[in-house]
C-alpha cells in the first residue's frame, strides 16, 4: 500500500469515477425522492501505512444507532457543494477543520435503505490531529489499516431483505479490534478498494 501516493490516489479515483459514470449514465437520475447526503472517507497515515478513519455513531442519533460510519450527513441548502457538506459534517461530528483535510476525489453515488442518496468524498486527513467528538452523534473514532481491509478473506456478502421486502446484497467486513464495518459503510470501503485497484 505504500506505493499509493496522493497523486496516484487522485488519478485512480478520477479514472474509476469516469469509468463508472460511463457504465451507468442514467443511474439515480429518477431517484428524486432520496435525500442527498455527503460523507467524508478519511485516509490517514499511521505507522507508515494508509488507514481509513471511522466513527461509531452514538445511541442518540435518529438513524444507524451504534453503527460504524464515516463522518457525514444530509446536504443542507446553504452548503455550496457536496465537498463543503462533507467537510462541514466532519467538523460538526469530530471537530477536524477543513484546513486539515486534502480532498482527493469522489466515489460513485450510493443509495441507503434509509432513503439517502450518498456522495462519498475521499480526503487525506492530517494525522494525528486533535479531535472534538459531538456527544450527540459520535461515540468513538478509530482507524483500520487499508491493507487489512483489502484482504479478501476479511469481506463477506449476504443477501438480506430490505425494509420494502426486496432482497439486496449486504457487505460485512470481519471484526477489527471489536469494531465491524458493514452495510453502506462497507460498500463505500469496497468501492474505494476497487478504485485504488486493491481488490478485484
C-alpha positions as CSV (number, residue, x, y, z in Angstrom):
1,X,0.0,0.0,0.0
2,X,3.0,2.3,0.4
3,X,3.1,2.8,-3.3
4,X,-0.1,4.8,-3.1
5,X,0.9,8.4,-3.3
6,X,-1.6,11.2,-3.1
7,X,-1.2,11.7,-6.9
8,X,-1.8,8.0,-7.5
9,X,-4.9,8.1,-5.3
10,X,-6.3,11.1,-7.1
11,X,-5.7,9.7,-10.5
12,X,-7.2,6.3,-9.7
13,X,-10.3,7.9,-8.1
14,X,-10.8,10.1,-11.2
15,X,-10.4,7.1,-13.6
16,X,-12.8,4.9,-11.6
17,X,-15.4,7.7,-11.4
18,X,-15.2,8.2,-15.1
19,X,-15.5,4.5,-15.9
20,X,-18.4,4.1,-13.5
21,X,-20.3,7.1,-14.9
22,X,-19.8,5.8,-18.5
23,X,-21.2,2.4,-17.5
24,X,-24.1,3.8,-15.6
25,X,-25.1,7.0,-17.5
26,X,-28.7,7.3,-16.1
27,X,-28.0,6.0,-12.6
28,X,-30.1,7.7,-9.9
29,X,-31.5,10.3,-12.3
30,X,-35.1,9.5,-11.4
31,X,-34.5,9.0,-7.7
32,X,-35.8,12.4,-6.7
33,X,-37.4,11.1,-3.5
34,X,-34.0,10.4,-2.0
35,X,-32.4,13.0,0.3
36,X,-28.9,13.9,-0.7
37,X,-26.1,13.3,1.9
38,X,-22.3,13.6,1.8
39,X,-19.8,11.6,3.8
40,X,-16.0,12.1,4.1
41,X,-13.9,9.0,3.6
42,X,-10.8,10.0,5.5
43,X,-7.5,8.4,4.7
44,X,-4.8,8.9,7.3
45,X,-1.1,7.9,7.6
46,X,-0.5,5.9,10.7
47,X,2.6,3.7,11.4
48,X,3.9,4.3,7.9
49,X,0.8,2.9,6.2
50,X,-2.6,4.1,5.0
51,X,-5.6,3.7,7.3
52,X,-9.3,4.6,7.0
53,X,-10.8,6.6,9.8
54,X,-14.3,5.6,11.0
55,X,-16.7,6.8,13.7
56,X,-19.1,4.7,15.8
57,X,-22.4,6.5,16.0
58,X,-24.0,7.2,19.3
59,X,-27.2,5.8,20.6
60,X,-28.8,9.2,20.4
61,X,-28.9,9.7,16.6
62,X,-32.0,9.1,14.6
63,X,-30.6,6.5,12.2
64,X,-28.0,3.8,12.3
65,X,-27.6,3.9,16.1
66,X,-24.3,2.5,17.3
67,X,-23.1,1.6,13.8
68,X,-19.7,2.2,12.3
69,X,-19.8,5.0,9.8
70,X,-17.9,7.8,8.1
71,X,-18.3,11.4,9.2
72,X,-21.2,12.9,7.2
73,X,-24.9,13.7,7.0
74,X,-27.6,15.4,5.0
75,X,-26.6,18.1,2.5
76,X,-28.2,21.4,3.6
77,X,-29.4,24.2,1.3
78,X,-26.7,26.5,2.5
79,X,-23.9,24.0,1.5
80,X,-22.3,25.4,-1.6
81,X,-21.1,21.9,-2.7
82,X,-21.0,18.2,-1.9
83,X,-17.4,18.6,-0.7
84,X,-18.4,21.5,1.6
85,X,-21.2,19.5,3.1
86,X,-18.8,16.6,3.9
87,X,-16.2,18.9,5.4
88,X,-18.9,20.7,7.5
89,X,-20.3,17.4,8.8
90,X,-16.7,16.3,9.7
91,X,-16.2,19.5,11.7
92,X,-19.5,19.1,13.4
93,X,-19.1,15.4,14.3
94,X,-15.4,15.1,15.2
95,X,-14.0,18.7,15.3
96,X,-11.5,18.4,12.4
97,X,-11.1,21.7,10.5
98,X,-11.3,21.7,6.7
99,X,-7.8,23.1,6.6
100,X,-6.5,19.7,8.0
101,X,-8.1,17.8,5.1
102,X,-6.9,17.5,1.5
103,X,-9.7,16.5,-0.9
104,X,-8.7,13.7,-3.4
105,X,-11.8,12.9,-5.3
106,X,-15.2,11.2,-5.1
107,X,-16.6,7.7,-5.3
108,X,-19.8,6.8,-7.2
109,X,-23.2,7.7,-5.7
110,X,-24.9,5.2,-3.4
111,X,-28.4,4.8,-2.1
112,X,-29.1,3.7,1.5
113,X,-32.1,1.8,2.9
114,X,-32.9,4.9,4.9
115,X,-33.6,6.7,1.6
116,X,-30.4,8.8,1.3
117,X,-28.5,9.5,-1.9
118,X,-24.9,9.4,-0.7
119,X,-22.0,11.3,-2.2
120,X,-18.7,9.7,-0.8
121,X,-15.9,12.3,-0.8
122,X,-12.4,11.0,-0.3
123,X,-9.8,13.1,1.5
124,X,-6.5,12.8,3.3
125,X,-6.7,13.9,6.9
126,X,-3.7,15.2,8.9
127,X,-2.8,12.6,11.4
128,X,-2.5,12.6,14.4
129,X,-4.9,15.5,14.8
130,X,-6.9,16.9,17.7
131,X,-10.5,15.6,17.8
132,X,-13.6,17.0,19.4
133,X,-16.4,14.5,19.3
134,X,-20.0,15.5,19.2
135,X,-21.5,13.7,22.1
136,X,-24.9,13.7,20.4
137,X,-23.6,12.0,17.3
138,X,-20.3,10.2,17.8
139,X,-19.3,7.7,20.5
140,X,-15.8,6.7,19.2
141,X,-13.3,7.3,16.4
142,X,-10.9,4.6,15.3
143,X,-8.8,3.6,12.2
144,X,-8.4,0.4,10.3
145,X,-5.4,-0.3,8.0
146,X,-6.2,-0.2,4.3
147,X,-4.1,-3.3,3.8
148,X,-6.2,-5.3,6.3
149,X,-9.5,-4.2,4.6
150,X,-8.1,-5.3,1.3
151,X,-7.5,-8.9,2.4
152,X,-10.2,-10.9,0.5
153,X,-11.0,-13.2,3.5
154,X,-12.0,-10.2,5.6
155,X,-15.0,-9.4,3.3
156,X,-18.3,-11.3,3.5
157,X,-21.5,-10.9,1.4
158,X,-25.1,-11.8,2.4
159,X,-28.4,-11.5,0.6
160,X,-30.9,-10.0,3.0
161,X,-34.4,-8.5,2.8
162,X,-34.7,-4.7,2.8
163,X,-37.5,-2.8,4.5
164,X,-39.6,-2.9,1.4
165,X,-39.4,-6.7,1.2
166,X,-36.9,-6.8,-1.7
167,X,-33.6,-8.7,-1.4
168,X,-30.3,-6.9,-1.7
169,X,-26.6,-7.8,-1.1
170,X,-25.1,-6.6,2.1
171,X,-21.4,-6.4,2.7
172,X,-19.7,-7.2,6.0
173,X,-16.1,-6.9,7.0
174,X,-14.7,-9.2,9.7
175,X,-14.5,-7.6,13.1
176,X,-11.3,-5.5,13.6
177,X,-10.4,-4.9,17.3
178,X,-14.1,-5.3,18.2
179,X,-15.4,-3.0,15.5
180,X,-17.3,-4.2,12.5
181,X,-17.9,-2.3,9.3
182,X,-21.0,-3.3,7.3
183,X,-23.8,-2.0,5.2
184,X,-23.4,1.2,3.3
185,X,-20.1,2.0,5.0
186,X,-18.7,-1.4,3.9
187,X,-20.0,-0.7,0.4
188,X,-18.1,2.6,0.3
189,X,-14.9,0.9,1.6
190,X,-15.3,-1.8,-1.2
191,X,-15.7,0.9,-3.9
192,X,-12.6,2.7,-2.6
193,X,-10.6,-0.6,-2.7
194,X,-11.8,-1.2,-6.2
195,X,-11.0,2.4,-7.2
196,X,-7.5,2.1,-5.8
197,X,-7.0,-1.3,-7.5
198,X,-6.6,-3.1,-4.2
199,X,-9.3,-5.7,-4.8
200,X,-10.9,-7.4,-7.8
